[in-house]
């Protein structure tokens, strides 16, 4: 059988994509804040609840520019349970990551642990809405206000998710997202920054274009612009957002049905409606997870250990966040995409159940 990977990139029909390509060929603009980029940013504003949206070349640059636009220095309190880009962006901006442990149920950074890690050198909190599950934004806001800290949310998994009636992108001083090929909405490679602060938005626009404006170099910037071809793909995919999420929900619900009664796995506690970006399962033991991976791989099925290892072990060996360390060894994301067939879901779930002794 053909390999089944943890996800499959969403592509619009060629006819749909070609509608936007014709605009590029018509105006000859390929990059440098072209009309399709502007249109994509307008559409993202409508669904984000944010006044300003700046699309970028990728989600890692979005995090780096967020830190730089807010002039973050010193220590940044963040989660060890995330993709490496969350950590690497902090290090690239010459800041010091300080890890706060996660809640064992939500898998998000624990506000109580954040407060324990604050020192006079702390300048920001970089929290992740893990698998699109909203952080405790109310408590994080309380902490940030009390200690005068900036808040950046890595919302790479969070498109179309709301918390208390507001889009998740609208929280924090800045929220960032990824529009990578693996995400629900993709531009092949891409990312975006969301903010309600005009000054911050202007700073990001300057930074993403070499620090260059009106033929003058005003600041040290970088080339982080999104091109028109990526924007075209994003526009075409965004028009199908409802359909994409509906199909992902169908796959998600099928997994729940087939895995029902499996006492060797547990799930993340979700605090809002989902967008079905991932299907993570937490096994009783790491040994059992590894056995499931081997069995799935033998059938040409490739889940992913999102997120392993705990980030504090990437450039170190000291375990200070035992919950994140434990979860990272036992969690596995099973394949999920709008293209996954019911028979595939049944097969994958059947293998999981069999290995677990169900």
C-alpha positions in Angstrom: 0.0 0.0 0.0 1.0 3.6 -0.5 2.6 5.2 2.5 0.4 7.1 4.9 2.1 10.0 6.6 1.0 12.0 9.7 -0.6 14.5 7.3 -1.0 15.3 3.7 -0.7 18.9 2.4 -4.0 20.4 1.3 -3.9 21.5 -2.4 -6.7 23.4 -4.2 -7.7 22.2 -7.7 -5.4 23.4 -10.4 -8.3 25.3 -11.9 -8.9 27.2 -8.6 -5.2 28.0 -8.1 -4.8 29.0 -11.8 -7.5 31.7 -11.2 -4.9 33.5 -8.9 -1.9 32.6 -11.1 -3.6 34.5 -14.0 -3.6 37.6 -11.8 0.2 37.3 -11.3 0.8 36.8 -15.0 -1.5 39.8 -15.7 0.2 42.3 -13.4 3.7 40.9 -13.4 4.2 41.4 -9.7 5.9 38.4 -8.0 6.8 39.8 -4.6 7.3 43.0 -2.5 3.9 43.4 -1.0 2.0 42.5 -4.1 -1.8 42.6 -4.4 -2.4 38.9 -3.6 -0.4 39.2 -0.4 -2.5 42.3 0.5 -5.7 40.3 -0.2 -4.6 37.3 1.9 -3.8 39.7 4.8 -7.3 41.3 4.5 -9.0 37.9 4.6 -6.9 36.7 7.5 -7.9 39.9 9.4 -11.5 39.0 9.0 -11.1 35.6 10.7 -8.4 36.6 13.2 -10.1 39.4 15.2 -6.9 41.4 14.9 -6.5 44.9 13.4 -3.2 44.1 11.7 -1.9 41.0 9.9 1.5 40.7 8.3 2.2 37.5 6.3 5.8 36.3 6.2 8.0 33.7 4.5 7.6 31.2 7.3 6.3 30.7 10.9 9.8 30.7 12.5 10.5 34.2 11.1 7.1 35.2 12.5 8.3 34.3 16.0 11.7 35.9 15.5 10.2 39.2 14.2 7.6 39.1 17.0 10.4 39.0 19.6 12.4 41.7 17.8 9.4 44.0 17.2 8.6 43.9 20.9 12.3 44.6 21.7 12.5 41.5 23.9 15.7 41.0 25.8 16.9 38.8 28.6 14.8 35.8 29.7 11.7 34.5 27.9 9.6 32.0 29.8 8.3 29.4 27.4 7.1 25.8 27.2 9.4 22.8 26.6 6.5 21.0 24.9 6.5 22.4 21.4 8.2 22.2 18.0 11.9 23.2 17.9 11.1 26.5 16.2 9.6 27.9 19.4 12.9 27.5 21.1 15.2 28.3 18.1 13.5 31.7 17.6 14.3 32.7 21.2 17.9 31.6 20.8 18.3 33.3 17.4 17.2 36.6 19.0 19.9 36.2 21.7 17.4 35.7 24.4 17.5 33.1 27.2 14.7 30.5 27.2 13.4 29.7 30.7 11.2 26.6 30.7 7.9 26.4 32.7 6.3 23.0 32.9 2.9 22.1 31.3 -0.4 21.1 32.6 -0.8 17.3 32.3 -4.4 17.6 31.0 -4.3 20.5 28.6 -0.6 20.1 27.6 -0.3 23.9 27.6 2.2 25.9 29.7 1.0 26.0 33.3 0.5 29.6 34.6 1.4 28.7 38.1 4.8 27.4 36.8 5.2 30.6 34.8 4.9 32.7 37.9 7.5 30.6 39.7 10.1 31.2 37.0 9.8 35.0 36.8 12.9 37.0 37.8 14.0 40.6 37.3 15.5 39.5 34.0 12.2 38.2 32.6 10.9 40.3 29.7 8.3 38.1 28.0 6.1 35.0 28.0 6.1 32.9 24.9 3.2 30.4 25.2 2.0 27.8 22.7 -1.7 26.8 22.1 -0.7 23.2 21.8 -2.6 21.4 19.0 -4.8 24.5 18.9 -5.9 24.1 22.5 -6.3 27.6 24.1 -3.8 28.4 26.8 -5.2 29.9 30.1 -5.0 33.3 28.5 -6.9 35.0 31.3 -4.3 33.9 33.9 -1.4 34.6 31.6 -2.8 38.1 31.1 -3.0 38.6 34.8 0.5 37.5 35.3 1.9 39.6 32.5 0.1 42.7 33.8 1.4 42.2 37.3 5.0 41.8 36.2 4.9 44.1 33.2 5.7 41.3 30.7 5.0 41.1 27.0 3.0 38.1 25.8 3.6 36.3 22.5 1.4 33.3 21.6 2.7 30.7 19.2 -0.7 29.9 17.6 0.6 27.7 14.8 -2.1 25.2 15.2 -5.0 27.6 16.0 -6.7 28.8 12.8 -10.4 29.1 13.1 -10.4 28.5 16.9 -12.2 30.8 19.3 -11.9 31.3 23.0 -14.7 33.0 24.9 -16.1 34.2 21.6 -12.9 35.7 20.3 -10.5 34.2 17.7 -7.5 32.8 19.4 -5.2 34.9 17.1 -6.5 38.1 18.8 -4.9 37.4 22.2 -1.5 38.6 23.5 0.7 41.5 22.4 1.4 39.4 19.3 0.1 36.0 18.1 1.9 34.2 15.3 0.9 31.3 13.1 2.5 28.9 10.6 1.2 28.5 7.1 3.6 25.6 6.5 2.6 22.7 4.2 1.6 20.6 7.2 -0.9 23.1 8.5 -4.7 23.2 8.0 -4.3 26.3 5.7 -0.9 26.4 3.9 1.0 28.6 1.6 3.6 25.9 1.0 5.9 27.8 3.3 4.7 30.8 5.2 3.6 32.4 8.5 1.8 35.4 9.9 1.9 37.9 12.7 -1.3 39.2 14.3 -1.5 42.3 16.6 -3.9 45.1 17.6 -1.0 47.5 18.1 -0.4 49.9 15.2 3.2 50.7 16.2 4.1 47.0 16.5 2.5 46.3 13.1 4.5 49.1 11.5 7.7 47.8 13.0 7.0 44.3 11.7 6.4 45.6 8.2 9.7 47.4 8.4 11.6 44.4 9.7 10.3 42.0 7.1 11.6 44.2 4.3 15.3 44.7 5.2 14.4 47.6 7.5 14.0 49.5 4.2 11.4 52.1 3.5 11.1 55.1 1.1 14.6 54.3 -0.2 16.1 54.6 3.2 17.6 52.0 5.6 15.8 52.8 8.9 16.7 49.7 10.9 18.4 46.3 10.8 15.8 44.1 9.1 15.7 40.9 7.1 14.0 39.5 4.0 11.0 37.8 5.5 8.4 38.7 2.9 5.9 36.3 1.5 5.8 36.0 -2.3 2.7 36.2 -4.5 2.7 32.5 -5.4 2.5 31.5 -1.8 -0.2 34.1 -1.2 -2.1 32.7 -4.2 -2.0 29.2 -2.7 -3.1 30.6 0.7 -6.1 32.4 -0.9 -7.2 29.4 -2.8 -6.9 27.1 0.3 -8.6 29.7 2.6 -11.7 29.6 0.4 -12.0 25.9 1.3 -11.4 26.3 5.0 -14.9 25.2 6.1 -14.8 22.1 3.9 -11.3 21.2 5.0 -12.2 21.4 8.7 -15.4 19.4 8.1 -13.4 16.6 6.4 -10.8 16.6 9.2 -13.6 16.3 11.8 -15.0 13.3 10.0 -11.6 11.6 10.3 -11.2 12.7 13.9 -14.7 11.3 14.9 -13.9 8.0 13.2 -10.7 7.6 15.2 -12.7 8.3 18.4 -15.3 5.7 17.4 -12.7 3.0 16.6 -10.5 3.7 19.6 -13.4 3.9 22.0 -12.8 1.6 25.0 -9.0 1.4 24.6 -7.9 1.8 28.2 -4.2 2.1 27.3 -4.6 5.6 25.8 -5.8 9.0 27.0 -6.4 12.3 25.4 -5.6 16.0 25.8 -8.3 18.0 27.6 -9.5 20.6 25.1 -10.9 23.9 26.3 -12.8 25.0 23.2 -14.2 23.7 19.9 -11.4 22.1 17.9 -10.2 22.5 14.3 -9.0 18.9 14.2 -5.4 19.8 13.2 -4.0 16.8 15.0 -5.0 13.5 16.5 -2.7 13.0 19.5 -2.9 10.0 21.8 -1.1 9.5 25.1 0.0 5.9 25.7 0.2 4.3 29.1 4.0 3.8 28.7 6.7 4.9 26.3 7.4 1.2 25.6 3.9 0.7 24.4 4.1 3.8 22.1 7.3 2.6 20.5 5.7 -0.8 19.9 2.8 0.9 18.2 5.1 3.0 16.0 7.1 -0.1 14.9 3.9 -2.0 14.0 2.5 1.0 12.0 5.8 1.6 10.2 5.8 -2.1 9.2 2.5 -1.3 7.4 3.9 1.8 5.7 2.1 4.1 8.1 4.1 7.0 9.7 2.8 8.8 12.7 4.9 11.5 14.4 6.2 11.9 17.9 4.9 15.5 18.3 6.5 16.7 20.5 9.6 14.7 21.3 12.0 15.3 22.9 11.1 17.8 25.6 12.9 21.0 24.4 14.9 21.5 27.5 16.9 18.4 26.4 17.6 19.7 22.9 20.5 21.9 24.0 20.9 20.5 27.6 20.4 17.4 29.7 18.8 18.7 32.9 15.1 17.8 33.5 13.3 20.7 35.2 9.9 20.1 33.7 8.9 16.5 34.7 5.4 16.7 33.3 6.5 17.8 29.8 9.3 15.2 29.9 6.9 12.4 30.7 4.2 13.5 28.2 6.8 13.9 25.4 7.9 10.3 25.8 4.3 8.9 25.6 2.5 11.0 23.1 2.0 10.2 19.4 0.1 12.0 16.7 -1.7 9.6 14.4 -2.2 10.4 10.7 -5.0 12.9 10.0 -5.8 14.9 6.8 -8.9 15.7 4.7 -7.8 13.0 2.3 -7.6 10.1 4.8 -10.1 7.4 4.0 -12.4 5.6 6.4 -10.7 2.3 5.6 -7.3 3.9 6.5 -8.6 5.2 9.8 -10.1 1.8 10.6 -6.8 0.1 9.8 -4.7 2.5 11.9 -7.0 2.3 14.9 -7.1 -1.5 14.5 -3.4 -1.7 14.7 -3.3 0.6 17.8 -6.0 -1.5 19.5 -4.3 -4.8 18.7 -0.9 -3.7 20.0 -2.6 -2.3 23.1 -4.3 -5.7 23.7 -7.9 -4.4 23.0 
